[in-house]
Amino acid sequence: MGKEMLNALEVLEVEKGISKEIVVEALEAALVSAYKRHYGQAQNVEVEFDGKKGNIHVYAVKEVTDFVMDSQLEVSLEEAIKINPAYEVGDTIRFEVTPKDFGRIAAQTAKQVILQRVREAERTIIYEEFSAYENEIMQGIVERQDNRYIYVNLGKIEAVLSRQDQIPNEMYQPHDRIKVYVSKVENTSKGPQVFVSRSHPDLLKRLFEQEIPEVYDGAVEIVNIAREAGDRSKVAVRSEDANIDPVGTCVGPRGQRVQAIVNELKGENMDIVEWNEDPAIFIANALNPAQVLDVKFSEADSRTCTVVVPDHQLSLAIGKRGQNARLAAKLTNHKIDIKPESEMAVAETETIEVAEEMPEEVLSTETVEEIVTTEPTEVAVVAVEEEETTTEEI
């Protein structure tokens, strides 16, 4: 098997990128096990591969001792000196014990080792290749599906698209070409496994980069994305260049740029809004297409606000099943309470009326907003001082 083995090692190194040293090391370890299995478990043996001729040699390793207790593991000093006078007690000597028929066993073992190393090398190559695509978009072909996954052919590997990563109500048929977001690549005992998604917000980001050059080169930045896959998404964009309209750039002439993304996502509605460092303006933009009259932030929590809209636009601001408000809140990272203009006007009128009825001591020390939240006992104390002693007067 000498020349055949050397040729096989050459092919592996050139075509598969597997070094000879790795295969030889694995082969020698496997042949030790094969020898012990067929010829003697008790022996301490080493296997050596001749890299020039391709031959296999098996050696029994024995320790030099004064008194031999186990002839398979030890050799007497007297016998050792006959081989080489320089040997001393404690030295080890290798005796070649290669069986005549060991070539057949070696050939079978070599075949198994090579196949195993080829599989491992291919798995490693695929894992490293697809790890580079993690958090990126790839185009694949739908192969098949079961109760848990859609299986997508990415060329060298079949990726899995789980139910939670699918776009709701999107139908997949064999041979469909779809773009997927590579969310995770794992190296498992069965080989590399690639997980992909159609519902991940970053799929939308990567699609913007593909369709809009200004996003790809950084002239327009995607600040945040709020997405309910398959239904509606809001994308906040900005640009440091005053000459660039970030929203118009993303929409494109006659909406062509954003329409390409909508088509890829099977009609998912897209709201592109301009980010602003002023949270009130950003929140107003995020509630598009509704008109916002005012944004009032809570003194207790700066991430909570009340948004005032015209009465006739209340349902538009909230959206179907609350979707517009929900996506705006997620996009801006604020808790948003939407109120109609008339309700806020009534509330302000009531606040003024309460203020007018308060004793001067309260008005001199409290703001209108504080009066509304003043505990009854605090008002009563002032009222008693004004000699209003009945509950009706108070």
ZADO-610255 format. One record per residue (C-alpha): residue number from 1; x, y, z. Coordinates in nm, 2 decimals, decimal comma, padded with zeros to 4 digits. Layout:
N
(NUM (X Y Z)) ...
***
This chain:
394
(1 (00,00 00,00 00,00)) (2 (00,31 00,22 00,00)) (3 (00,28 00,42 -00,32)) (4 (-00,10 00,42 -00,31)) (5 (-00,10 00,57 00,04)) (6 (00,14 00,84 -00,06)) (7 (-00,07 00,93 -00,36)) (8 (-00,38 00,94 -00,15)) (9 (-00,21 01,18 00,09)) (10 (-00,10 01,40 -00,20)) (11 (-00,46 01,42 -00,34)) (12 (-00,60 01,50 00,00)) (13 (-00,36 01,79 00,05)) (14 (-00,41 01,94 -00,29)) (15 (-00,78 01,89 -00,35)) (16 (-00,92 01,90 00,01)) (17 (-00,66 02,11 00,18)) (18 (-00,60 01,85 00,44)) (19 (-00,23 01,83 00,55)) (20 (-00,04 01,50 00,54)) (21 (00,07 01,55 00,90)) (22 (-00,29 01,55 01,02)) (23 (-00,38 01,24 00,83)) (24 (-00,07 01,05 00,93)) (25 (-00,11 01,14 01,30)) (26 (-00,47 01,01 01,29)) (27 (-00,37 00,70 01,09)) (28 (-00,09 00,60 01,34)) (29 (-00,33 00,64 01,64)) (30 (-00,59 00,43 01,46)) (31 (-00,34 00,16 01,37)) (32 (-00,23 00,13 01,73)) (33 (-00,59 00,05 01,82)) (34 (-00,62 -00,19 01,53)) (35 (-00,30 -00,38 01,62)) (36 (-00,41 -00,42 01,99)) (37 (-00,75 -00,54 01,88)) (38 (-00,61 -00,81 01,66)) (39 (-00,27 -00,90 01,81)) (40 (-00,25 -00,82 02,18)) (41 (-00,40 -00,57 02,42)) (42 (-00,12 -00,61 02,67)) (43 (00,16 -00,48 02,46)) (44 (00,28 -00,12 02,46)) (45 (00,31 -00,05 02,09)) (46 (00,39 00,24 01,86)) (47 (00,30 00,27 01,49)) (48 (00,53 00,46 01,25)) (49 (00,45 00,56 00,90)) (50 (00,74 00,59 00,65)) (51 (00,67 00,92 00,47)) (52 (00,92 00,83 00,19)) (53 (00,81 00,48 00,10)) (54 (00,46 00,47 00,24)) (55 (00,52 00,16 00,46)) (56 (00,38 00,10 00,80)) (57 (00,59 -00,03 01,09)) (58 (00,47 -00,16 01,43)) (59 (00,70 -00,15 01,73)) (60 (00,67 -00,30 02,08)) (61 (00,81 -00,07 02,34)) (62 (00,98 -00,24 02,64)) (63 (01,15 -00,11 02,94)) (64 (01,50 -00,23 03,05)) (65 (01,49 -00,39 03,40)) (66 (01,71 -00,61 03,61)) (67 (01,43 -00,87 03,66)) (68 (01,16 -00,92 03,40)) (69 (00,81 -00,95 03,55)) (70 (00,61 -00,91 03,22)) (71 (00,79 -01,01 02,90)) (72 (00,54 -00,81 02,69)) (73 (00,64 -00,48 02,86)) (74 (00,99 -00,55 02,99)) (75 (01,33 -00,67 02,87)) (76 (01,62 -00,78 03,09)) (77 (01,94 -00,57 03,11)) (78 (02,13 -00,87 02,99)) (79 (01,93 -00,90 02,67)) (80 (01,94 -00,52 02,62)) (81 (02,32 -00,51 02,64)) (82 (02,34 -00,77 02,36)) (83 (02,16 -00,52 02,14)) (84 (02,36 -00,22 02,25)) (85 (02,61 -00,21 02,53)) (86 (02,50 00,15 02,61)) (87 (02,16 00,05 02,74)) (88 (02,09 00,09 03,11)) (89 (01,81 00,00 03,35)) (90 (01,51 00,24 03,29)) (91 (01,58 00,28 02,92)) (92 (01,32 00,18 02,66)) (93 (01,38 -00,03 02,35)) (94 (01,16 -00,06 02,04)) (95 (01,13 -00,40 01,88)) (96 (00,96 -00,43 01,54)) (97 (00,67 -00,66 01,56)) (98 (00,49 -00,58 01,23)) (99 (00,27 -00,88 01,14)) (100 (00,31 -01,02 00,78)) (101 (-00,07 -00,97 00,72)) (102 (-00,08 -00,62 00,88)) (103 (-00,09 -00,46 00,54)) (104 (-00,45 -00,56 00,49)) (105 (-00,56 -00,42 00,83)) (106 (-00,36 -00,11 00,77)) (107 (-00,52 -00,05 00,43)) (108 (-00,87 -00,09 00,57)) (109 (-00,79 00,14 00,87)) (110 (-00,63 00,40 00,64)) (111 (-00,94 00,41 00,42)) (112 (-01,16 00,47 00,73)) (113 (-00,93 00,74 00,87)) (114 (-00,91 00,92 00,54)) (115 (-01,28 00,92 00,49)) (116 (-01,33 01,05 00,84)) (117 (-01,07 01,32 00,80)) (118 (-01,23 01,43 00,47)) (119 (-01,57 01,46 00,63)) (120 (-01,42 01,66 00,92)) (121 (-01,23 01,89 00,69)) (122 (-01,53 01,95 00,47)) (123 (-01,74 02,03 00,77)) (124 (-01,48 02,27 00,90)) (125 (-01,45 02,44 00,56)) (126 (-01,83 02,48 00,54)) (127 (-01,85 02,61 00,89)) (128 (-01,58 02,87 00,84)) (129 (-01,74 02,97 00,51)) (130 (-02,09 03,02 00,64)) (131 (-01,97 03,18 00,97)) (132 (-01,85 03,46 00,75)) (133 (-02,21 03,51 00,63)) (134 (-02,35 03,53 00,98)) (135 (-02,57 03,85 01,01)) (136 (-02,58 03,88 00,64)) (137 (-02,83 03,81 00,36)) (138 (-02,81 03,50 00,14)) (139 (-03,04 03,39 -00,14)) (140 (-03,15 03,03 -00,13)) (141 (-03,40 02,78 -00,28)) (142 (-03,68 02,62 -00,08)) (143 (-03,62 02,25 -00,08)) (144 (-03,88 02,10 00,14)) (145 (-04,07 02,15 00,47)) (146 (-04,20 01,96 00,77)) (147 (-04,39 02,05 01,08)) (148 (-04,09 02,24 01,23)) (149 (-03,88 02,38 00,95)) (150 (-03,85 02,51 00,60)) (151 (-03,53 02,37 00,45)) (152 (-03,35 02,62 00,23)) (153 (-03,06 02,52 -00,01)) (154 (-02,78 02,77 00,02)) (155 (-02,55 02,58 -00,21)) (156 (-02,31 02,38 00,00)) (157 (-02,55 02,34 00,29)) (158 (-02,92 02,31 00,37)) (159 (-03,02 02,59 00,62)) (160 (-03,33 02,57 00,85)) (161 (-03,60 02,83 00,87)) (162 (-03,80 02,78 01,19)) (163 (-04,17 02,87 01,23)) (164 (-04,08 03,17 01,45)) (165 (-03,84 03,30 01,18)) (166 (-04,10 03,27 00,90)) (167 (-04,31 03,57 00,79)) (168 (-04,67 03,50 00,91)) (169 (-04,90 03,38 00,63)) (170 (-04,62 03,36 00,38)) (171 (-04,64 03,05 00,17)) (172 (-04,33 02,86 00,06)) (173 (-04,32 02,62 -00,23)) (174 (-04,04 02,39 -00,34)) (175 (-03,80 02,57 -00,58)) (176 (-03,91 02,91 -00,46)) (177 (-03,61 03,16 -00,45)) (178 (-03,61 03,36 -00,13)) (179 (-03,37 03,59 00,05)) (180 (-03,29 03,50 00,41)) (181 (-03,10 03,65 00,70)) (182 (-02,83 03,42 00,84)) (183 (-02,90 03,46 01,21)) (184 (-02,67 03,18 01,35)) (185 (-02,41 02,92 01,24)) (186 (-02,33 02,64 01,48)) (187 (-02,07 02,36 01,45)) (188 (-02,25 02,05 01,59)) (189 (-02,14 01,69 01,62)) (190 (-02,34 01,62 01,30)) (191 (-02,17 01,90 01,12)) (192 (-02,23 02,27 01,07)) (193 (-02,59 02,39 01,10)) (194 (-02,72 02,72 00,96)) (195 (-03,02 02,90 01,10)) (196 (-03,19 03,16 00,88)) (197 (-03,48 03,41 00,93)) (198 (-03,73 03,60 00,72)) (199 (-03,88 03,79 01,02)) (200 (-03,56 03,93 01,18)) (201 (-03,55 04,31 01,18)) (202 (-03,19 04,30 01,04)) (203 (-03,32 04,13 00,73)) (204 (-03,49 04,46 00,65)) (205 (-03,17 04,65 00,73)) (206 (-02,96 04,43 00,49)) (207 (-03,23 04,47 00,22)) (208 (-03,20 04,85 00,25)) (209 (-02,82 04,82 00,21)) (210 (-02,87 04,61 -00,11)) (211 (-03,13 04,84 -00,27)) (212 (-03,01 05,18 -00,16)) (213 (-02,64 05,27 -00,23)) (214 (-02,64 05,56 00,02)) (215 (-02,73 05,32 00,30)) (216 (-02,47 05,08 00,19)) (217 (-02,19 05,34 00,19)) (218 (-02,31 05,51 00,51)) (219 (-02,43 05,84 00,37)) (220 (-02,77 05,75 00,51)) (221 (-02,78 05,56 00,84)) (222 (-03,05 05,33 00,97)) (223 (-03,09 05,43 01,33)) (224 (-03,36 05,18 01,44)) (225 (-03,62 04,94 01,30)) (226 (-03,95 04,84 01,45)) (227 (-04,10 04,55 01,26)) (228 (-04,41 04,33 01,27)) (229 (-04,30 04,09 01,00)) (230 (-04,53 04,05 00,70)) (231 (-04,76 04,34 00,81)) (232 (-04,58 04,67 00,88)) (233 (-04,24 04,81 00,97)) (234 (-04,11 05,15 01,06)) (235 (-03,75 05,25 00,98)) (236 (-03,58 05,55 01,13)) (237 (-03,31 05,71 00,91)) (238 (-03,08 06,00 00,93)) (239 (-02,79 06,16 00,74)) (240 (-02,50 06,38 00,85)) (241 (-02,50 06,54 00,51)) (242 (-02,74 06,84 00,50)) (243 (-02,77 06,80 00,12)) (244 (-02,92 06,45 00,16)) (245 (-03,28 06,39 00,23)) (246 (-03,26 06,05 00,41)) (247 (-03,63 05,97 00,37)) (248 (-03,65 06,07 00,01)) (249 (-03,33 05,88 -00,07)) (250 (-03,47 05,56 00,08)) (251 (-03,81 05,60 -00,09)) (252 (-03,65 05,67 -00,43)) (253 (-03,80 05,81 -00,75)) (254 (-04,17 05,72 -00,76)) (255 (-04,11 05,49 -00,46)) (256 (-03,91 05,25 -00,67)) (257 (-03,64 05,18 -00,41)) (258 (-03,86 05,10 -00,12)) (259 (-04,10 04,91 -00,35)) (260 (-03,83 04,66 -00,44)) (261 (-03,80 04,59 -00,06)) (262 (-04,18 04,57 -00,02)) (263 (-04,20 04,32 -00,31)) (264 (-03,92 04,10 -00,16)) (265 (-04,12 04,09 00,17)) (266 (-04,45 04,01 -00,01)) (267 (-04,62 04,34 00,04)) (268 (-04,51 04,43 00,39)) (269 (-04,60 04,80 00,45)) (270 (-04,31 05,03 00,51)) (271 (-04,30 05,36 00,70)) (272 (-03,96 05,55 00,66)) (273 (-03,93 05,83 00,91)) (274 (-03,66 06,08 00,98)) (275 (-03,47 06,04 01,31)) (276 (-03,43 06,36 01,52)) (277 (-03,23 06,42 01,83)) (278 (-03,53 06,60 01,98)) (279 (-03,74 06,32 02,11)) (280 (-04,06 06,52 02,07)) (281 (-04,00 06,57 01,69)) (282 (-03,88 06,20 01,65)) (283 (-04,20 06,07 01,82)) (284 (-04,41 06,30 01,60)) (285 (-04,23 06,17 01,29)) (286 (-04,27 05,81 01,41)) (287 (-04,65 05,84 01,44)) (288 (-04,67 05,92 01,07)) (289 (-04,91 05,93 00,88)) (290 (-05,10 06,09 01,17)) (291 (-05,06 06,47 01,25)) (292 (-04,92 06,54 01,60)) (293 (-05,02 06,86 01,77)) (294 (-04,81 06,83 02,09)) (295 (-04,59 06,59 02,28)) (296 (-04,59 06,62 02,66)) (297 (-04,33 06,42 02,86)) (298 (-04,39 06,29 03,21)) (299 (-04,19 06,46 03,48)) (300 (-04,16 06,13 03,66)) (301 (-04,03 05,93 03,36)) (302 (-03,87 06,10 03,06)) (303 (-03,94 05,79 02,85)) (304 (-04,32 05,83 02,90)) (305 (-04,52 06,09 02,71)) (306 (-04,86 06,20 02,61)) (307 (-04,92 06,28 02,24)) (308 (-05,20 06,51 02,14)) (309 (-05,36 06,46 01,80)) (310 (-05,66 06,61 01,62)) (311 (-05,98 06,43 01,72)) (312 (-06,04 06,31 01,36)) (313 (-05,69 06,15 01,35)) (314 (-05,71 05,96 01,68)) (315 (-05,78 05,62 01,51)) (316 (-05,51 05,69 01,25)) (317 (-05,25 05,77 01,51)) (318 (-05,34 05,46 01,71)) (319 (-05,36 05,24 01,40)) (320 (-05,54 04,91 01,33)) (321 (-05,52 04,70 01,65)) (322 (-05,29 04,97 01,80)) (323 (-05,02 04,88 01,55)) (324 (-04,91 05,24 01,45)) (325 (-04,87 05,35 01,81)) (326 (-04,71 05,02 01,91)) (327 (-04,45 05,04 01,63)) (328 (-04,38 05,41 01,70)) (329 (-04,32 05,33 02,07)) (330 (-04,08 05,05 01,98)) (331 (-03,90 05,27 01,72)) (332 (-03,85 05,56 01,96)) (333 (-03,81 05,36 02,28)) (334 (-04,08 05,56 02,45)) (335 (-04,41 05,47 02,62)) (336 (-04,67 05,67 02,42)) (337 (-05,02 05,76 02,54)) (338 (-05,22 05,92 02,26)) (339 (-05,50 06,16 02,34)) (340 (-05,75 06,35 02,12)) (341 (-05,72 06,73 02,12)) (342 (-06,07 06,78 02,27)) (343 (-06,00 06,56 02,57)) (344 (-05,68 06,75 02,65)) (345 (-05,87 07,08 02,62)) (346 (-06,13 06,96 02,87)) (347 (-05,86 06,84 03,11)) (348 (-05,68 07,18 03,09)) (349 (-06,01 07,37 03,15)) (350 (-06,08 07,16 03,46)) (351 (-05,73 07,22 03,59)) (352 (-05,78 07,60 03,55)) (353 (-06,12 07,58 03,73)) (354 (-05,98 07,39 04,02)) (355 (-05,70 07,64 04,05)) (356 (-05,95 07,93 04,06)) (357 (-06,13 07,77 04,35)) (358 (-05,82 07,71 04,56)) (359 (-05,74 07,93 04,86)) (360 (-05,47 08,19 04,80)) (361 (-05,23 08,00 05,03)) (362 (-05,24 07,70 04,80)) (363 (-05,21 07,91 04,48)) (364 (-04,91 08,10 04,62)) (365 (-04,72 07,78 04,69)) (366 (-04,83 07,53 04,43)) (367 (-04,83 07,52 04,05)) (368 (-05,15 07,43 03,87)) (369 (-05,03 07,08 03,80)) (370 (-04,94 07,03 04,16)) (371 (-05,28 07,15 04,28)) (372 (-05,45 06,88 04,08)) (373 (-05,24 06,62 04,26)) (374 (-05,26 06,78 04,60)) (375 (-05,39 06,54 04,87)) (376 (-05,74 06,63 05,01)) (377 (-05,59 06,65 05,36)) (378 (-05,35 06,92 05,25)) (379 (-05,63 07,13 05,10)) (380 (-05,84 07,08 05,41)) (381 (-05,56 07,22 05,63)) (382 (-05,56 07,54 05,44)) (383 (-05,94 07,55 05,42)) (384 (-05,97 07,52 05,80)) (385 (-05,73 07,81 05,84)) (386 (-05,97 08,02 05,62)) (387 (-06,25 07,93 05,87)) (388 (-06,43 07,71 05,61)) (389 (-06,52 07,44 05,86)) (390 (-06,80 07,23 05,70)) (391 (-06,73 06,95 05,45)) (392 (-06,94 07,13 05,19)) (393 (-06,74 07,45 05,24)) (394 (-06,41 07,26 05,21)) 
***
